[in-house]
Amino acid sequence: MKKFDELPKNVKKTIRYINQDASFEHLMIFKHYLNKAIKNKKKDFFLNKSKS
């Protein structure tokens, strides 16, 4: 897993925002979209792996 310093700038900014200023409502929105993106990326990895 990458170190925090090696992550893209926009990811680091998002994490800092969550740690400092995010409301509960914003946390739930982030959670929804992050979980959806992670689920889709996992599906892509498994589909590509099975094709190889």
C-alpha positions as CSV (number, residue, x, y, z in Angstrom):
1,M,0.0,0.0,0.0
2,K,1.2,3.5,-0.8
3,K,2.4,5.9,1.8
4,F,0.2,8.9,2.4
5,D,2.8,11.2,0.8
6,E,2.8,9.2,-2.4
7,L,-1.0,9.5,-2.9
8,P,-2.3,12.0,-5.5
9,K,-2.8,15.6,-4.3
10,N,-6.6,15.5,-4.6
11,V,-6.8,12.4,-2.4
12,K,-4.7,13.9,0.3
13,K,-6.8,17.1,0.2
14,T,-10.0,15.0,0.5
15,I,-8.6,13.1,3.5
16,R,-7.5,16.4,5.2
17,Y,-10.9,17.9,4.6
18,I,-12.6,14.9,6.2
19,N,-10.3,15.1,9.2
20,Q,-10.7,18.8,9.7
21,D,-14.0,20.2,8.4
22,A,-16.4,17.6,7.1
23,S,-19.9,17.4,8.5
24,F,-21.6,14.1,9.1
25,E,-23.7,14.6,5.9
26,H,-20.5,15.1,3.8
27,L,-19.0,12.0,5.4
28,M,-22.0,10.0,4.3
29,I,-21.8,11.4,0.8
30,F,-18.0,10.6,0.6
31,K,-18.7,7.1,2.0
32,H,-21.3,6.4,-0.7
33,Y,-19.2,7.5,-3.6
34,L,-16.0,6.0,-2.3
35,N,-17.6,2.6,-1.7
36,K,-19.2,2.7,-5.1
37,A,-15.9,3.5,-6.8
38,I,-14.0,0.9,-4.9
39,K,-16.7,-1.7,-5.7
40,N,-16.5,-0.9,-9.4
41,K,-12.7,-1.0,-9.4
42,K,-12.6,-4.4,-7.7
43,K,-15.1,-5.7,-10.2
44,D,-12.8,-4.4,-13.0
45,F,-9.8,-6.1,-11.4
46,F,-11.5,-9.4,-11.1
47,L,-12.9,-9.3,-14.6
48,N,-9.5,-8.4,-16.1
49,K,-7.8,-11.1,-14.1
50,S,-10.2,-13.8,-15.2
51,K,-9.7,-12.8,-18.9
52,S,-5.9,-13.2,-18.6
